[in-house]
């Protein structure tokens, strides 16, 4: 590891100098650029995923990134190709095999679980076939920011821009189909098509996040910021903006912490995001408790008038 060989840096009182030193390394610049792209895309896509209650599908797509990257290493091709190829293929498979109707939720869960089991088994098969892969599984499962190249950042930026553009086009009907699918279908909204398109977007966003946090900790950027934002406010626009802000802050603060400490990046990103989620729950609990303790039905003005 580069940081281990050079000695773990220490934080000084001059924060500007610390940032300049950190960004003097090209791999850190690439990591911050990739983190910014991935955190924004995952927060937006994850917000819809949490609202649609498809976190299990998102988790399965993150698992599909593991055999994708493993097969890419086995074949000697770009791991990004493996990430995106397997995640999008798994999304299409879930969309094709899932049944719509009254039992759609149960059917999708069964299909999703089946795809997840097969993906895990395939990943470990590819790992075992490649004898030269030493610590590869750890990096694939828990993430690493040392190997992010300028080419990967460019690819993430292009894919992220396409994802956000498509989501901007289908955002309003997708929100309608999410909140009330039966009424949306009755008004001519293509609910089935929107569901398939969203799963593909979810697969691509998961493939992006997996290259930063690893396949097992992708929920740090995909679920936690969105879930935290939806705890804080029920307004869609404000909640979506909060999710982006929380995801961006968690990723960049995690990168800074990982630079100064010899521990996995995924741990810091997840811990920071989870701390925000717990604080949001505590804040909401306090708010609800204060609301219940206030007198109902009589205001200070009415009390004074009665007197």
C-alpha positions in Angstrom: 0.0 0.0 0.0 1.3 3.4 -0.9 0.4 5.1 2.4 1.9 2.3 4.4 5.2 2.6 2.6 5.4 6.4 2.8 4.1 6.5 6.4 0.6 7.5 7.5 0.2 11.3 7.2 -0.7 13.3 10.2 -3.2 16.2 10.5 -1.8 19.6 11.3 -3.4 22.8 12.4 -3.0 24.2 8.8 -6.0 22.6 7.1 -5.3 24.4 3.8 -1.8 23.0 3.7 -3.1 19.5 4.5 -5.6 19.7 1.6 -2.9 20.9 -0.7 -0.6 18.0 0.3 -3.4 15.5 -0.1 -4.4 16.7 -3.6 -0.8 16.7 -4.7 -1.2 13.0 -5.3 -2.9 12.2 -8.6 -4.6 9.1 -7.1 -6.2 11.3 -4.4 -7.5 13.8 -7.0 -9.0 10.9 -8.9 -10.5 9.5 -5.8 -12.2 12.8 -4.9 -13.5 13.3 -8.4 -14.8 9.8 -8.6 -16.3 10.1 -5.1 -18.1 13.3 -6.1 -19.6 11.7 -9.2 -20.6 8.5 -7.5 -22.1 10.1 -4.4 -24.4 12.4 -6.4 -25.6 9.7 -8.7 -26.2 7.1 -6.0 -28.0 9.6 -3.8 -30.5 10.5 -6.6 -31.0 6.9 -7.7 -31.0 5.6 -4.1 -33.7 8.1 -3.2 -36.1 6.6 -5.7 -35.0 3.1 -4.7 -35.8 3.7 -1.0 -39.1 5.3 -1.9 -40.0 2.3 -4.1 -38.9 -0.1 -1.4 -36.5 -1.9 -3.7 -33.5 -2.0 -1.3 -33.3 -5.8 -1.6 -33.0 -5.4 -5.4 -30.3 -2.8 -4.9 -28.4 -5.1 -2.6 -28.6 -8.0 -5.1 -27.3 -5.7 -7.9 -24.4 -4.8 -5.7 -23.7 -8.5 -5.1 -23.8 -8.9 -8.9 -20.9 -6.5 -9.2 -18.7 -9.0 -7.4 -18.8 -11.8 -10.1 -18.6 -9.1 -12.7 -15.3 -7.7 -11.5 -14.0 -11.2 -10.7 -14.7 -12.4 -14.3 -13.1 -9.3 -15.7 -9.9 -10.0 -13.8 -10.0 -13.6 -14.8 -10.3 -12.6 -18.5 -7.8 -9.8 -18.2 -10.2 -7.0 -19.2 -11.2 -3.8 -17.5 -13.0 -4.3 -14.2 -15.3 -1.4 -15.0 -16.7 -3.5 -17.9 -17.3 -6.4 -15.5 -19.0 -4.1 -13.0 -21.4 -2.5 -15.4 -22.0 -5.6 -17.5 -23.1 -7.9 -14.7 -25.1 -5.2 -12.8 -27.1 -4.2 -15.8 -27.6 -7.9 -16.8 -28.8 -8.7 -13.3 -31.2 -5.7 -13.4 -32.7 -6.9 -16.7 -33.0 -10.4 -15.4 -34.9 -9.3 -12.3 -37.2 -7.1 -14.5 -37.9 -9.9 -17.0 -38.6 -12.6 -14.4 -40.5 -10.5 -12.0 -44.3 -10.7 -12.2 -46.5 -7.7 -12.0 -49.9 -7.7 -10.3 -51.2 -8.3 -6.8 -48.3 -10.6 -5.9 -45.6 -8.5 -7.6 -43.7 -7.8 -4.3 -43.4 -11.4 -3.3 -42.5 -12.5 -6.8 -39.8 -9.9 -7.2 -38.3 -10.8 -3.8 -38.0 -14.4 -4.8 -36.5 -13.6 -8.1 -34.1 -11.1 -6.5 -33.0 -13.7 -3.9 -32.4 -16.3 -6.6 -30.3 -13.9 -8.7 -28.3 -12.9 -5.6 -27.4 -16.5 -4.7 -26.3 -17.3 -8.2 -24.2 -14.1 -8.4 -22.4 -14.9 -5.2 -21.7 -18.5 -6.3 -20.4 -17.3 -9.6 -18.1 -14.7 -8.0 -16.4 -17.2 -5.8 -16.0 -19.6 -8.7 -14.2 -16.9 -10.8 -12.0 -16.0 -7.8 -11.0 -19.6 -7.3 -10.2 -20.0 -11.0 -7.8 -17.1 -11.0 -4.8 -18.4 -9.0 -2.9 -15.1 -9.2 -5.5 -13.1 -7.3 -4.1 -12.7 -3.8 -5.9 -9.9 -1.9 -8.3 -9.2 -4.7 -11.5 -10.4 -2.9 -10.9 -7.8 -0.1 -10.6 -4.9 -2.5 -13.6 -6.1 -4.5 -15.8 -6.6 -1.5 -14.8 -3.6 0.6 -13.4 -1.1 -1.9 -10.2 0.8 -2.5 -9.4 4.3 -3.8 -5.8 3.8 -4.6 -6.3 2.3 -8.0 -8.8 4.8 -9.5 -7.4 6.1 -12.8 -8.2 9.2 -14.8 -9.8 6.9 -17.5 -12.2 5.4 -14.8 -13.1 8.9 -13.6 -14.0 9.9 -17.2 -16.1 6.7 -17.6 -17.9 7.4 -14.3 -18.6 11.0 -15.3 -20.1 9.9 -18.7 -22.2 7.1 -17.2 -23.3 9.4 -14.3 -24.4 12.2 -16.7 -26.4 9.7 -18.8 -28.1 8.3 -15.6 -29.0 11.7 -14.3 -30.3 12.8 -17.7 -32.5 9.7 -18.1 -33.8 10.0 -14.5 -34.6 13.7 -15.1 -36.8 12.7 -18.1 -38.7 10.0 -16.2 -38.6 11.5 -12.7 -42.1 12.8 -12.5 -43.9 9.8 -14.0 -41.6 7.5 -12.0 -42.6 9.3 -8.8 -46.2 9.1 -9.7 -45.9 5.3 -10.5 -44.1 4.8 -7.2 -46.6 6.6 -4.9 -49.7 5.2 -6.6 -49.0 2.6 -9.3 -52.6 1.6 -9.9 -53.8 5.2 -10.5 -50.7 5.9 -12.6 -51.5 2.8 -14.8 -55.1 3.9 -15.1 -53.9 7.3 -16.4 -51.8 5.7 -19.1 -48.4 5.9 -17.3 -46.2 2.9 -18.5 -45.6 1.5 -15.0 -43.9 -1.7 -16.2 -41.6 0.1 -18.6 -40.6 2.7 -16.0 -39.9 -0.1 -13.5 -37.6 -1.8 -16.0 -35.8 1.4 -16.9 -35.3 2.2 -13.2 -33.8 -1.2 -12.5 -31.3 -0.7 -15.3 -30.4 2.8 -13.9 -30.1 1.2 -10.4 -27.8 -1.5 -11.8 -25.5 1.1 -13.5 -25.5 3.3 -10.4 -24.6 0.3 -8.2 -21.7 -0.6 -10.6 -20.4 2.9 -10.1 -20.6 2.9 -6.4 -19.0 -0.6 -6.1 -15.8 0.7 -7.6 -15.5 3.1 -4.6 -17.0 1.3 -1.6 -16.8 -2.3 -2.8 -19.7 -4.5 -3.5 -20.7 -5.2 0.1 -20.6 -1.6 1.3 -22.4 0.0 -1.7 -25.4 0.7 0.5 -23.3 3.4 2.3 -23.9 5.6 -0.7 -27.0 4.0 -2.2 -29.3 3.6 0.8 -28.2 5.5 3.9 -28.2 9.1 2.5 -31.6 8.6 1.0 -33.0 6.9 4.1 -31.6 9.7 6.3 -33.0 12.5 4.1 -36.5 10.9 4.0 -36.4 10.8 7.8 -35.7 14.5 8.0 -38.4 15.7 5.5 -41.3 14.4 3.5 -41.0 17.0 0.7 -39.6 15.3 -2.4 -37.4 18.2 -3.6 -35.9 19.0 -0.3 -35.5 15.3 0.6 -33.7 14.7 -2.7 -31.3 17.6 -2.2 -30.5 16.5 1.4 -29.7 13.0 0.1 -27.2 14.4 -2.3 -25.6 16.6 0.3 -25.4 13.8 2.8 -24.0 11.3 0.3 -21.4 13.9 -1.0 -20.3 14.8 2.6 -20.0 11.1 3.7 -17.9 10.2 0.7 -15.5 13.1 0.9 -15.1 13.0 4.6 -14.5 9.2 4.3 -11.8 9.8 1.7 -10.1 12.4 4.0 -10.3 10.0 7.0 -8.9 7.1 4.9 -6.0 9.2 3.8 -4.9 9.8 7.3 -5.7 6.4 8.7 -4.6 2.9 7.4 -8.1 1.5 7.4 -10.5 0.6 4.6 -12.3 3.5 2.8 -15.6 1.7 3.0 -15.5 1.6 6.8 -15.2 5.4 7.1 -17.8 6.2 4.4 -20.3 3.8 6.0 -19.6 4.9 9.6 -20.0 8.6 8.7 -23.3 8.0 6.8 -24.6 5.7 9.5 -23.9 8.3 12.2 -26.0 10.8 10.2 -28.8 8.2 10.0 -28.8 7.6 13.7 -28.8 11.3 14.5 -31.7 11.9 12.1 -33.7 9.2 13.9 -32.8 10.7 17.3 -33.8 14.2 16.1 -37.1 12.9 14.8 -37.8 11.0 18.0 -37.1 14.2 20.0 -39.3 16.2 17.7 -42.2 13.8 18.0 -41.8 13.7 21.8 -41.9 17.5 22.0 -45.0 17.5 19.7 -46.8 15.0 22.0 -46.0 17.0 25.1 -47.5 20.3 23.8 -51.1 21.0 24.9 -53.6 20.3 22.1 -56.8 22.2 21.3 -56.1 25.3 23.3 -53.6 28.1 22.4 -52.3 30.8 24.8 -54.8 33.2 23.2 -57.8 31.0 23.8 -56.7 30.4 27.4 -56.4 34.1 28.0 -59.8 34.7 26.4 -61.4 32.1 28.6 -60.0 33.8 31.6 
